[in-house]
Amino acid sequence: MPSVMLKKNAEGKLVFYVPKKDLEEVAESIEFDTPDKWGGEVLLSDGSKYYFDPVNAQPDFPVTLRAKRLDSGE
Amino acid sequence: MAALTKEETEALIQEVLEVYPEQARKDRAKHLAVNDQSLEKSNKCITSNRKSQPGVMTIRGCAYAGSKGVVWGPIKDMIHISHGPVGCGQYSRAGRRNYYVGTTGVNTFGTMNFTSDFQEKDIVFGGDKKLAKIMHEIEELFPLNKGISIQSECPIGLIGDDIEAVAKKANKEINKPVVPVRCEGFRGVSQSLGHHIANDAIRDWVLENRDGDDTFPTTPYDVAVIGDYNIGGDAWASRTLLEEMGLRVVAQWSGDGTIAEMEKTPKVKLNLIHCYRSMNYIARHMEEKYKIPWIEYNFFGPTKIAESLRKIAALFDETIQAGAEKVIAKYQAEYDAVIAKYKPRLQGKRVMLYVGGLRPRHVIGAYEDLGMEVVGTGYEFGHNDDYDRTIKEMGNATLIYDDVTGYEFEEFVKKVQPDLIGSGIKEKYIFQKMGIPFRQMHSWDYSGPYHGYDGFAIFARDMDMTLNNPCWKQVKVPWKTDGSSKVAVAASA
């Protein structure tokens, strides 16, 4: 359950940062990304997958959330 | 010597690794790589931020060095107590040349050493009482200090002193910020964790001090310079450029910085990060808590300066953007003259770097502006994200080495035969004795500043002065030199 810091970059894409691992990746896709639902599976550009418990509103980025690691992508 | 191909560089790494026992070879192999610009992520080619192998020569520092030496030490109006035995503080005192304005010993304390000078009895009975006493002594002797930080040395963590409790009590008594920093040297694999711990201490003990206090008048152009330690005056050379383009620099972290500036930083509009490695943590924290965006910039060499000024200006309105162009135009004649003077003397020379923090990638642009080529680079204590940012800066098939050992570095240099090496004091004399020009790139070899346009002129002069120094022709023994230089020696003798 890593703490993940999420922010939007200049292109509006979600940037994923795990401090403990110095992992800085752009999120390729997010399962739920609508104004009234956000979260689910997030696929990063290096192929790894993380899961966020869906919430009923867009989080106020930048924000730190707990994620579950699903697949290392290796 | 011509540039190595990818295969040759790989063969070189294998050759160098050969002498190690199997286990060490396997481990070290992960830290040496051939640069490949097509890679997006460094973790495919290099491992970093791992414990150094026992038995090899590493030049890494400790967490205390990262906190007291790098992050906290330059804050000039605070007193930083090296809490523990006397050596750690004394042997790192004033060595980093973080310049500052002020009267040392009266209102600034940068080059002084304050220590609790632990003795056996302090280890046996604990040092908390001594620490509390020291703070009152400091208050009496140096009443103009603006705060105290307690930089723990190894024994503090080992004997389990409660410096936080002492700090809280002292804070009430002297009514100034007292910051306990748990930067015992044994934490982590290098000084890098010390930076992180120091950042966290700032976050927990300093940054919130002025939350809810709006008496500080702000402007839309407020910025903070973060991660510039004013080595040889670097931060001043950077600050003038930012101010000339119309920005207001509220805080300098931490070269020539004060605690008041740090407390005001949450009020700025943008954080500018120079040394990403040592201060990205606090920038990320401020981004989340205060919604202050941050960007990295690079003030080494005119190409990167112009790029950075435009990148910073793009986040502000037209007046700042026009200001940036004005600054670039204003200094153009100056830096063109520097390039015209030194480029012919330095063109085509090859450089190998091995430093810490931001320089292994940031100074590449400055060398390229002078027509030089960086053929090898490496970080003492970099992490993956540093190498991610390095891959694109370096040419293909160049060497990248992480936490390089004394032996490896020497062998690489023997094979690659660079014209100049930029590294630290511990490497300096080895390579000078090998007859290779060397610049000490941690503290600019007692020169500087190297940041900004003013700094670039000094940088170019220093590189030329070192590289084209006639002494290098005298290093070889007479029976190994050719006839022409022998005549020169005789003529000058």
Interface residues (C-beta under 8 A of the other chain):
Chain A: M5 K7 Y17 P19 K21 D22 L23 E24 S45 D46 P62 V63 T64
Chain B: E40 K41 N49 Y281 R284 E287 E288 K291 H383 N384 D385 D388
